[in-house]
């Protein structure tokens, strides 16, 4: 079994100053990534655009696929539990579409939940039942 661990967390007021196609990855973000990246590791990245920028700027292999999207969706839903200093919650548009894993899990219990009502408690409850 593999797991995801939080090693570092930083907020960026302006994401476009941290990572963008023209300037690459800024020094603060590059330092954080390089501090925790080990040779041979692949970095899971939420957006294909970011994966390309990181691969080009830092020469780190990145992965952005359906499995990564599921992972990122789950992490966003429990962000405040993982990183208490992070104040932003999951935006309504980030809940849609709902995680395919959560949909399948809820269907096993014959539960139909609209994506707009999914919140941290539902995600955490599902993880307790699943685990």
CORMO-V761244 format. One record per residue. N is the residue number from 0. RES is the residue in three letters. SS is DSSP state (a for helix, b for strand, c for the rest). OMEGA is omega as a letter, one per 30 degrees, with the letter a starting at -180 (999 if undefined). NEAR is the number of other C-alpha atoms within 12 Angstrom. Layout:
n,res,ss,omega,near
N,RES,SS,OMEGA,NEAR
N,RES,SS,OMEGA,NEAR
This chain:
n,res,ss,omega,near
0,UNK,c,l,3
1,UNK,c,l,4
2,UNK,c,l,6
3,UNK,c,l,14
4,UNK,c,l,11
5,UNK,c,l,13
6,UNK,c,a,14
7,UNK,c,l,17
8,UNK,c,l,18
9,UNK,c,l,19
10,UNK,c,l,17
11,UNK,c,l,15
12,UNK,c,a,10
13,UNK,c,a,11
14,UNK,a,a,17
15,UNK,a,l,18
16,UNK,a,l,18
17,UNK,a,a,26
18,UNK,b,l,29
19,UNK,b,a,22
20,UNK,c,a,21
21,UNK,c,a,16
22,UNK,c,a,17
23,UNK,b,a,26
24,UNK,b,a,31
25,UNK,c,a,25
26,UNK,a,a,17
27,UNK,a,l,20
28,UNK,a,l,27
29,UNK,a,l,25
30,UNK,a,l,16
31,UNK,a,a,19
32,UNK,a,a,31
33,UNK,a,l,23
34,UNK,a,a,14
35,UNK,a,a,19
36,UNK,c,l,21
37,UNK,c,l,12
38,UNK,c,l,14
39,UNK,c,l,10
40,UNK,c,l,15
41,UNK,c,a,20
42,UNK,b,l,29
43,UNK,b,a,28
44,UNK,c,a,28
45,UNK,c,a,26
46,UNK,c,l,22
47,UNK,a,l,21
48,UNK,a,l,21
49,UNK,a,l,31
50,UNK,a,l,29
51,UNK,a,a,27
52,UNK,a,a,27
53,UNK,a,l,34
54,UNK,a,a,26
55,UNK,a,a,21
56,UNK,a,a,25
57,UNK,a,a,26
58,UNK,c,l,22
59,UNK,c,l,27
60,UNK,c,a,24
61,UNK,b,l,28
62,UNK,b,l,24
63,UNK,c,a,24
64,UNK,c,a,17
65,UNK,a,a,18
66,UNK,a,l,17
67,UNK,a,l,24
68,UNK,a,l,25
69,UNK,a,l,26
70,UNK,a,a,26
71,UNK,a,l,25
72,UNK,a,l,35
73,UNK,a,l,34
74,UNK,a,l,29
75,UNK,a,a,32
76,UNK,a,a,36
77,UNK,c,a,28
78,UNK,a,a,27
79,UNK,a,l,20
80,UNK,a,a,20
81,UNK,a,a,22
82,UNK,c,a,21
83,UNK,c,a,12
84,UNK,c,l,13
85,UNK,c,a,17
86,UNK,c,a,15
87,UNK,c,l,18
88,UNK,c,l,23
89,UNK,c,l,26
90,UNK,c,a,20
91,UNK,a,a,19
92,UNK,a,l,15
93,UNK,a,l,23
94,UNK,a,a,29
95,UNK,c,f,20
96,UNK,c,l,21
97,UNK,c,l,33
98,UNK,c,l,30
99,UNK,a,l,20
100,UNK,a,l,23
101,UNK,a,l,33
102,UNK,a,a,24
103,UNK,a,a,17
104,UNK,a,a,24
105,UNK,a,l,25
106,UNK,a,l,14
107,UNK,a,l,14
108,UNK,c,l,14
109,UNK,c,l,10
110,UNK,c,l,14
111,UNK,c,a,17
112,UNK,c,l,22
113,UNK,c,a,18
114,UNK,a,a,25
115,UNK,a,l,18
116,UNK,a,l,20
117,UNK,c,l,32
118,UNK,c,a,30
119,UNK,a,a,25
120,UNK,a,l,17
121,UNK,a,a,25
122,UNK,a,l,32
123,UNK,a,l,23
124,UNK,a,l,18
125,UNK,a,a,27
126,UNK,a,l,19
127,UNK,a,l,11
128,UNK,a,a,14
129,UNK,a,a,15
130,UNK,c,999,9
